[in-house]
Every structure is written in C-alpha cells, then in structure tokens.
Amino acid sequence: MKSLKKKIENKKFITIFLIACFFSFISHGEETKTISGKAKVVDGDTIKIQGISIRLFGIDAPEKKQICKFGSRPYKCGLESSQFLKKIIESSSYVDCSYRDLDRYRRIIGECISHNKITNKKTTEPLNLNYLMVRNGHAIDYRRYSKGKFSLAESLAKKEKKGIWRGKFEKPENWRRKYK
C-alpha cells in the first residue's frame, strides 16, 4: 500500500514539475527585452537606436509624404508628425524601448520612453513616446494592434483638435495602400 502511495505521489510530483516547466518555457518566449540609447527619427512612428529600427507599438502616424487638410489648405501632416517626434527625442539624453516582437520588416515593435532633461535640473523626466504622439494628434491609436491602449489619448487629441484632428486626413494605413 505504501509503495502504491509513493508511486502516486511521484506521478503527481512529475506531473506538477512538467506543467511548471511547460509554463516556464512559454513565459520565457514572451520575455520583454530592452534596447536603449540615443535615438534618431525615421518617421512619425519609427525610430532607430544603434542603427536598429523600432516601430512604435500600437500607433500609426501619417507617412512622411502624406498630405492632410486644415480647412481647405493642404499641409504636410506626415512631415509635421516626424518633426514633432524629432523635437521630443532631440531634448532627450536617451530612449529606452521595451519589446517582445519583430514585425514583418524585422523591425522591433516597442513601447519607448524618452528621458528628457528638465531645465536647470540634473534629473530626467520619462515620457512615453507612443502615448505622446497620439495625445498630440500626430498619430492615431492603431487599435488592431494596441487593443485600444491609446484610445483615451486619441479621444482627447480629437476633442482638442490637435495635430491631424484639426482638419481632414486619411488614415495612414489607407494612404499607404493607395500610394505605396
């Protein structure tokens, strides 16, 4: 009887051990990685750190050559988006991007924090680039991927008529389909 009890306990132990190993293996595959350094702007939703391209997770910015309208006047909203991101990054001592995945172009898909220098202080203020781009109307919440993570920021930008929301624009995704 004791031998049967031991066998059952051993089987339970082995089963629990295998389940723990399985979940450990799965969670290890989802490990968050980080890349840090001085960043350069490629466009309104892509930067480079150490020569590596990083697509800002969950947002979609107008393409560099994309034109939007403010009233009846056309303006280069894609260029404006890139310049806004560049302005944030230029005042930064460094950028940290957390990521798990690569996109089909082998770019990192990351959520990035800019560590901006605070005037007359030796400290830095962390700013979420993904959020700031949407909140200031220079990108939209790319809900297909973000699952609405930046929808409040988008609603506020829209309500305050910031960036692309001050006029008419074509969603960047639709613009790319037509012109790229």
C-alpha positions in Angstrom: 0.0 0.0 0.0 2.9 2.4 0.9 4.6 1.6 -2.4 1.4 2.4 -4.3 1.0 5.7 -2.4 4.7 6.6 -3.2 4.1 5.9 -6.9 1.0 8.1 -7.0 2.9 10.9 -5.2 5.9 10.6 -7.6 3.5 10.8 -10.5 1.9 13.9 -9.0 5.3 15.4 -8.5 6.4 14.6 -12.0 3.1 16.0 -13.5 3.4 19.2 -11.5 7.1 19.5 -12.4 6.3 19.0 -16.2 3.5 21.6 -16.0 5.8 24.1 -14.3 8.5 23.5 -16.9 5.9 24.0 -19.7 4.6 27.3 -18.4 8.2 28.4 -17.7 9.1 27.7 -21.3 6.1 29.6 -22.6 6.6 32.6 -20.4 10.3 32.6 -21.3 9.3 33.0 -25.0 7.3 36.1 -24.1 10.2 37.7 -22.3 10.4 41.5 -22.6 13.7 42.9 -23.9 15.0 46.4 -23.9 17.1 48.5 -26.3 18.4 51.9 -25.1 20.5 54.7 -26.5 20.4 57.9 -28.5 17.5 57.7 -30.9 17.1 59.1 -34.5 13.7 59.7 -36.1 12.9 57.8 -39.3 9.2 59.0 -39.4 6.3 59.7 -37.1 6.1 56.1 -35.8 9.6 54.7 -36.3 13.0 55.5 -34.7 16.4 54.0 -34.8 18.7 53.2 -31.8 22.2 51.8 -32.5 21.2 51.5 -36.2 18.2 49.2 -35.3 14.7 50.2 -36.5 12.0 50.4 -33.8 8.3 50.7 -34.8 6.4 52.4 -32.0 3.8 49.8 -30.8 0.1 50.5 -31.2 0.2 53.7 -33.1 0.1 54.7 -36.8 1.4 58.1 -37.9 0.9 59.8 -41.2 3.6 58.9 -43.8 6.3 61.4 -44.5 4.8 62.4 -47.9 1.2 62.3 -46.7 -0.8 65.5 -47.1 -3.8 66.4 -44.8 -6.1 69.4 -44.9 -6.7 72.2 -42.5 -9.8 73.9 -43.7 -9.2 74.0 -47.5 -5.5 74.4 -47.1 -3.3 71.3 -47.6 -0.3 70.8 -45.3 2.4 68.1 -44.8 1.0 66.2 -41.8 3.4 63.4 -42.3 6.4 65.7 -42.1 4.8 67.5 -39.2 4.4 64.2 -37.3 8.1 63.3 -37.9 9.2 66.8 -36.8 7.2 66.5 -33.6 8.8 63.2 -32.7 12.2 64.6 -33.5 11.7 67.6 -31.2 10.9 65.3 -28.3 13.8 63.0 -29.0 16.4 65.8 -29.5 15.8 67.0 -26.0 16.4 63.5 -24.7 19.5 62.2 -23.1 18.5 58.6 -24.2 15.5 56.5 -25.1 14.5 53.1 -23.7 12.3 50.8 -25.7 10.7 47.6 -24.3 9.7 45.0 -26.8 8.7 41.4 -27.4 8.2 41.1 -31.1 9.5 42.0 -34.5 7.2 43.0 -37.4 7.3 41.5 -40.9 10.0 44.0 -41.9 12.2 42.7 -39.0 11.7 46.0 -37.0 11.4 45.9 -33.3 7.8 46.7 -32.1 8.4 48.7 -29.0 7.0 51.0 -26.4 9.5 53.7 -25.9 10.3 56.1 -23.1 12.3 59.2 -23.7 14.4 60.5 -20.8 14.1 64.3 -21.3 16.3 66.7 -19.5 14.4 69.0 -17.2 15.6 72.6 -17.5 18.1 73.7 -14.8 18.0 70.2 -13.1 20.2 67.2 -13.3 17.2 64.8 -13.4 15.3 63.4 -16.3 11.6 63.1 -16.9 10.4 59.9 -18.6 8.0 60.5 -21.5 6.1 57.7 -23.3 6.7 58.5 -27.0 3.9 56.2 -28.2 1.4 58.0 -25.9 2.7 61.5 -26.7 2.4 61.0 -30.5 -1.3 60.0 -30.2 -2.1 62.5 -27.4 -0.8 65.4 -29.5 -2.6 64.3 -32.6 0.5 63.2 -34.6 -0.6 59.6 -34.7 -3.7 57.5 -34.2 -4.4 54.6 -31.9 -3.7 51.6 -34.1 -6.5 49.6 -32.4 -5.8 46.4 -34.5 -2.6 46.0 -32.5 -3.0 48.2 -29.4 -6.4 46.9 -28.4 -7.3 50.5 -27.6 -4.4 51.2 -25.3 -4.1 54.7 -26.7 -7.8 55.4 -27.3 -8.2 57.9 -24.5 -5.2 59.8 -25.7 -6.8 59.8 -29.2 -10.2 61.0 -27.9 -8.5 63.9 -26.0 -6.5 64.9 -29.1 -9.6 64.7 -31.2 -11.7 66.7 -28.7 -9.0 69.4 -28.5 -8.4 69.4 -32.3 -4.7 68.7 -32.0 -2.5 67.7 -34.9 -4.3 65.8 -37.6 -7.6 66.2 -35.8 -7.7 69.9 -36.5 -8.7 69.1 -40.1 -9.3 66.3 -42.5 -7.0 63.3 -43.1 -6.9 59.9 -44.5 -5.9 57.1 -42.1 -2.2 56.4 -42.6 -3.0 52.7 -43.3 -5.4 53.6 -46.1 -3.0 56.2 -47.5 -0.2 53.6 -47.7 -2.5 51.2 -49.6 -3.1 53.9 -52.2 0.3 55.5 -52.6 3.0 53.0 -51.6 
